[in-house]
Amino acid sequence: MVLFGFLSSKATNRAAPQYESVLESADGDMMTGLMVDPAAYVSARKALLNSDLYATIYQLSADLATCYMQAGLPRTQTILDHPSATTNRQAFWQSMAAQLLLDGNAYAYIWRNQLTGQPVRLEYLRPSQVSVFLLSDGTGLTYNVSFDEPSISVMNNVPQSDMIHLRLLGIGNGGEVGRSPLLALQNELNIKNSANGLTISALSKAITSNGTLTSKKGSALSLKEKQALSAGFMTQATSNKGPVVLDELTTYAPLELNSDVSKLLSSTDWTSKQIAKVYNIPDSYLNGQGDQQSSLSMIEGMYANSLNRYAQAIASELNEKFSAAIEIDIQPAIDQDRSSYLAAVGGAVKNGALSGNQSDFLLRRVGFLPDDAPKFNPDQSNLKGGDTNGSNGTN
């Protein structure tokens, strides 16, 4: 029985998402703006034209790629550190994370050694290259996969053990397929698209002149005389020979932007909060005002929690396929100089929760201390300035 198929429109849907893919379409150029329609494709290029969405996807995907993946098996660690034959580690995992955040699904084929069956590399796959089906007995999934390389033919009935399939919020299907966060933003993004057009139209009609030049004898002036008065004023205004001189019968007033148009301009950034809400990150990361009652550390903590949720979705799938006790450390992404980690460890030592040896181990484990740094010596940990053996300067 077919579960769902991204490429096959005739597939029987038992637990399918309410869309095919929000990322890709051969007719993507025909889409105008960012119109996320659950019944049709929307190209990633079109979706990422939204600046707030681009900022969100880029930051989260880059941070997820920066996180350190640690495996319990050296062979698996090599795959995680060098996953692709065509690109580097950072680019590969960022593309996987970005695909996951946009589509709710991300795919990679596991190439194996034909003799040993051990994984040797991963190949990134777009959603349009993958069809997913449920086995007739319901014991697993199978995949039909096409490749960009002309020399590799379409693979049918690829077992799920040979596929990395990252997914988000598999509601209604037990986690068999993910759901795109963009579907929750359909109305907001369509409204934003319409609001942008309305703002541009309002601006083009609201600002038609630099200002008004009023003459107390204006009613007695002919059209040619008014035009001549205006031209004479502009000649003075554009000249660099001195200030503009007006007589007592003439008054100039610059035009100001209509207050309604100003309000419209200020309202066009409201979707940034909606995007931040859907992706569970503080809106201050999108240059918003954020929560004025939250401190910087609280905001960073909320972002770290959100980043960890996405990291665990990735770690769970990798552990399922590689069985290598893979852990993802998000500290390199949220605390690049390890200052917060050092402060936390130092505070734990000060409060007696950790010993000096334990703190030494933790700092070496994350690379804060190099391997050739002197080991912690408890006999010297209580020495004061000038002391040589802890006896107040005596030998």
Secondary structure by P-SEA (a helix, b strand, c coil): cccccccccccccccccccccccccccccccccccccccbbbbcccccccaaaaaaaaaaaaaaaabbbbbccaaaaaaaacccccccaaaaaaaaaaaaaaccbbbbbbbcccccccccbbbbbccccbbbbbcccccbbbbbbbbcccccccccccccccccccccccccccccbbbbccccaaaaaaaaaaaaaaaaaaaaaaccccbbbbbcccccccaaaaaaaaaaaaaaaacccccccccccbbbbbbcccaaaaaaaaacccaaaaaaaaaccccccccccccccccaaaaaaaaaaaaaaaaaaaaaaaaaacccbbbbbccccccccaaaaaaaaaaaaaaccccaaaaaaaaaaaccccccccccccccccccccccccccccc
